[in-house]
Amino acid sequence: MSKSPRPTRFDDWIGQEFRKTGGFTALVVLVSIGELSITPLRSTHFHVIGDDLDWTQMAGLFSSAGAVWDGAMFATMAAKDGGPVADAIARQELQALAGRLKENRLVLNENHFFDRWGRRLRIDEVMLQ
């Protein structure tokens, strides 16, 4: 008898977000995490229309991004009447989000930020001496 692996926090989050919205668009930014830095690497968006996506599948998709990444930030958007937003809106919002993130890395905390294993992350400011 085999046991299913315990759901990661990402798995819990995406299922809950889908149940809450009935479908949404995810804006994603992959980042590299250094000792005292976070560097945005790649960004994309996708539409979530079911709750069967898990972290293993997501990380597999990210492995084809052509970059070594350490974390992924997800921002969500839903249309006014529910469900995903149009691609043109998602692209525009992703560009704005990437701009905000470039100016202030703490934007990561305003969204859903996960490490390579699907565990929630949070960053804090560091004062250099």
Backbone torsions as a table, in degrees:
resi	resn	phi	psi	omega
1	MET	NA	127.0	179.5
2	SER	-105.4	145.7	177.5
3	LYS	-97.9	143.0	173.7
4	SER	-71.6	142.9	176.8
5	PRO	-62.9	147.2	178.6
6	ARG	-61.6	133.8	-179.0
7	PRO	-60.1	139.6	175.3
8	THR	-75.4	169.6	178.4
9	ARG	-64.7	-33.1	176.1
10	PHE	-60.2	-45.7	-179.0
11	ASP	-58.2	-43.2	177.8
12	ASP	-63.1	-45.4	-177.1
13	TRP	-62.9	-49.0	-174.0
14	ILE	-66.2	-37.1	176.3
15	GLY	-64.6	-44.1	179.1
16	GLN	-64.7	-41.9	-179.8
17	GLU	-64.1	-39.8	178.6
18	PHE	-65.2	-45.1	179.6
19	ARG	-62.4	-35.0	-179.5
20	LYS	-70.4	-37.5	-172.7
21	THR	-105.6	-22.1	-174.3
22	GLY	76.5	13.0	-179.0
23	GLY	131.8	144.6	-176.8
24	PHE	-157.8	172.6	173.6
25	THR	-107.5	133.0	177.0
26	ALA	-104.1	127.7	172.5
27	LEU	-98.9	126.6	-171.4
28	VAL	-124.9	135.6	172.7
29	VAL	-127.5	122.1	174.0
30	LEU	-87.6	140.9	-178.2
31	VAL	-132.4	156.5	170.2
32	SER	-102.7	136.9	-177.8
33	ILE	-115.0	117.2	175.3
34	GLY	-99.4	-177.6	-179.1
35	GLU	-61.2	-41.4	-179.8
36	LEU	-130.3	24.8	-177.8
37	SER	-149.3	156.6	172.0
38	ILE	-133.3	127.7	-177.0
39	THR	-119.4	118.4	173.7
40	PRO	-63.8	137.5	-176.2
41	LEU	-114.1	-54.7	-175.1
42	ARG	-143.2	156.2	175.5
43	SER	-142.2	155.8	179.9
44	THR	-162.1	175.6	170.9
45	HIS	-138.8	157.0	174.6
46	PHE	-152.8	159.9	-178.0
47	HIS	-101.8	132.0	178.4
48	VAL	-103.0	115.9	-176.9
49	ILE	-121.4	11.6	177.7
50	GLY	-161.5	172.4	-177.4
51	ASP	-109.7	23.4	-176.6
52	ASP	-98.3	8.8	177.4
53	LEU	-84.7	133.3	177.4
54	ASP	-126.0	173.9	-174.8
55	TRP	-63.8	-36.5	179.5
56	THR	-59.2	-44.0	177.7
57	GLN	-66.7	-43.0	-178.5
58	MET	-62.8	-48.1	179.7
59	ALA	-62.3	-34.8	175.8
60	GLY	-62.4	-41.4	176.9
61	LEU	-65.0	-41.4	-179.2
62	PHE	-66.7	-26.3	-179.3
63	SER	-64.2	-19.5	178.5
64	SER	-92.1	9.7	-176.6
65	ALA	-75.1	-12.1	179.6
66	GLY	77.4	21.9	178.8
67	ALA	-146.7	147.5	174.5
68	VAL	-85.3	113.4	-174.3
69	TRP	-115.8	154.4	-179.4
70	ASP	-118.1	-19.6	-178.2
71	GLY	-153.1	161.5	179.6
72	ALA	-138.1	129.0	176.2
73	MET	-102.7	134.9	177.9
74	PHE	-120.6	124.8	170.1
75	ALA	-111.4	144.7	-177.3
76	THR	-115.7	148.6	176.5
77	MET	-139.9	141.1	174.3
78	ALA	-131.9	148.2	177.1
79	ALA	-65.5	158.3	-178.7
80	LYS	-56.3	-36.3	179.3
81	ASP	-94.3	13.6	179.7
82	GLY	94.3	158.7	179.2
83	GLY	86.7	177.5	-177.6
84	PRO	-63.9	159.3	175.4
85	VAL	-93.0	166.3	178.6
86	ALA	-65.2	150.6	-179.5
87	ASP	-55.8	-42.0	-178.5
88	ALA	-61.3	-40.5	178.3
89	ILE	-67.6	-43.1	179.9
90	ALA	-60.9	-44.2	179.1
91	ARG	-61.6	-43.6	179.9
92	GLN	-63.6	-45.0	-179.7
93	GLU	-68.1	-36.2	177.8
94	LEU	-64.3	-41.5	177.8
95	GLN	-62.4	-43.4	178.4
96	ALA	-64.5	-41.8	179.2
97	LEU	-63.7	-43.6	178.4
98	ALA	-61.4	-38.0	176.7
99	GLY	-63.9	-44.2	177.6
100	ARG	-62.9	-40.6	-179.7
101	LEU	-66.8	-37.3	178.2
102	LYS	-61.8	-38.4	-179.7
103	GLU	-77.0	-31.9	-173.4
104	ASN	-151.2	107.3	-178.3
105	ARG	-64.7	-18.7	178.8
106	LEU	-66.9	-10.6	173.4
107	VAL	-57.9	-26.9	177.1
108	LEU	-55.3	-39.2	-177.6
109	ASN	-73.3	-18.7	179.3
110	GLU	-77.8	-10.2	-175.7
111	ASN	-121.8	-152.9	-178.7
112	HIS	-112.6	112.3	-171.0
113	PHE	-117.7	126.7	-175.0
114	PHE	-130.2	150.8	175.6
115	ASP	-87.3	-175.8	-176.7
116	ARG	-60.6	-18.2	-177.5
117	TRP	-105.6	9.0	176.8
118	GLY	81.5	16.2	178.2
119	ARG	-94.0	143.4	179.1
120	ARG	-60.0	141.4	175.1
121	LEU	-122.9	158.4	172.5
122	ARG	-144.6	142.7	176.5
123	ILE	-113.8	154.2	177.0
124	ASP	-127.8	152.8	176.6
125	GLU	-68.6	145.6	176.8
126	VAL	-120.1	129.2	177.6
127	MET	-93.7	117.3	178.3
128	LEU	-78.4	141.1	-179.2
129	GLN	-108.8	NA	NA
